[in-house]
Amino acid sequence: MHQNDTPAAPDLFTWEFAADPYPAYAWLREHSPVHRTTLPSGVEAWLVTRYADARQALADQRLSKNPVHHSERSAHGKGKTGIPGERSANLMTHLLNIDPPDHTRLRRLVSKAFTPRRVAEFAPRVQELTDRLIDGFAGQGEADLIHEFAFPLPIYAICDMLGVPPEDQDDFRDWAGMMIRHGGGPRGGVARSVKKMRGYLAELIHRKRNDPGEDLISGLIRASDHGEHLTENEAAAMAFILLFAGFETTVNLIGNGTYALLRNPDQRERLQNALAEGDGSLLATGVEELLRYDGPVELATWRFATESLTLGGQRIAEGDPVLVVLAAADRDPARFADPDTLDLARRDNQHLGYGHGIHYCLGAPLARLEGQTALATLLRRLPDLRLAADPDDLRWRGGLIMRGLRTLPVEFTPEA
Ligand code: HEM
């Protein structure tokens, strides 16, 4: 193609891009589907944006999750690239940073404790937490749904499930707040929060070993597979990843999801009508569609080529980092009809919002439960909920992996 026929590659990782990355992703899918770029941290990586390539990359065992395979690691020296896992080795030896056979063993053990059935049993508690949080602002007529609702709900839910006593859960809320606010920014406060969380979890695990209960941490300690158990350190890393992987993601599902509904009044009305008639099926397909349309995880977590390989016709060298852009793949017109349209009843919706392959989201059942409960309860209790800000004034958090709003101001008729 003549050079002038192709517009210049869009700027990535700017504020405008953070507000609406989808036009840039459409350009990449079309013109440079496996695209070499320099990330804000200075690390060079490949961005994979087409659905078929993304799905293939997520399941390709030659793409390792272990940062030891990163070629720049030796060039920059340990810990200089900003890639997670190069610091705090202990807590970072978790599912998202390891490959088989270690991954297989740990995932099997945690799956014994964190089962879909256990999650289903937790449904009434999630409903209770949701109502309690809405009680906090329903009489006011206005709220910031991120701070007052989307942010606290997942942290209290997972703390409850893990067995963190209620009186300690606000500490987690503070630590998590620090992590979410500074996720892509200054490291000092985040490092301190991670350290406090680690200390707390280590102590809690120790306590539960002597005095087990029905909670998830006790389940993790008890879980055994062919006589194998998690060590205390592995259990701490596992509890940490459950908190960490399940927290900001769910905040963004509730935040992005509510925002998308408010921006698409016909879809929101359709959902409200279905819920009023007691029909939950649109809620189930709708939450999946919200994950596809504007999902919480913009880019899947790091992968590194353990050998040179070809992906989407592009040669990738051994040691190169590969980032699969889930948000781009899930808007690929080659896979989804009218990909930029929100259709809560969409069928054939095999989106990649929860990933794919052996690292497929372990917490998907809990995320679905929280997302469905949060959205249905909000719409039921505050039926005339509306946006109280100009969409152009809303700020998106500029982290690399996640996509989510900093604030979501809303107004509504106060509950009597
Ligand atoms: C993995 C998305 C909620 C726990 C993943 C991955 C994605 C994802 C895309 C794969 C990452 C990769 O392959 O690089 C989401 C979304 C959520 C959500 C969109 C909310 C809407 C949760 C929750 C938990 C959780 C609530 C647990 C409480 C995990 C864990 C992994 C994971 C442990 C690692 C699995 C492995 O490596 O084997 N998630 N997640 N997630 N997620 Fe989630």
Boltz pocket constraint, residues with backbone or C-beta under 6 A from the ligand:
constraints:
  - pocket:
      binder: B
      contacts: [[A, 58], [A, 95], [A, 96], [A, 97], [A, 107], [A, 158], [A, 241], [A, 242], [A, 243], [A, 245], [A, 246], [A, 247], [A, 249], [A, 250], [A, 253], [A, 291], [A, 295], [A, 296], [A, 297], [A, 300], [A, 301], [A, 302], [A, 352], [A, 353], [A, 354], [A, 355], [A, 356], [A, 358], [A, 359], [A, 360], [A, 361], [A, 362], [A, 363], [A, 364], [A, 366], [A, 367], [A, 368]]
      max_distance: 6.0
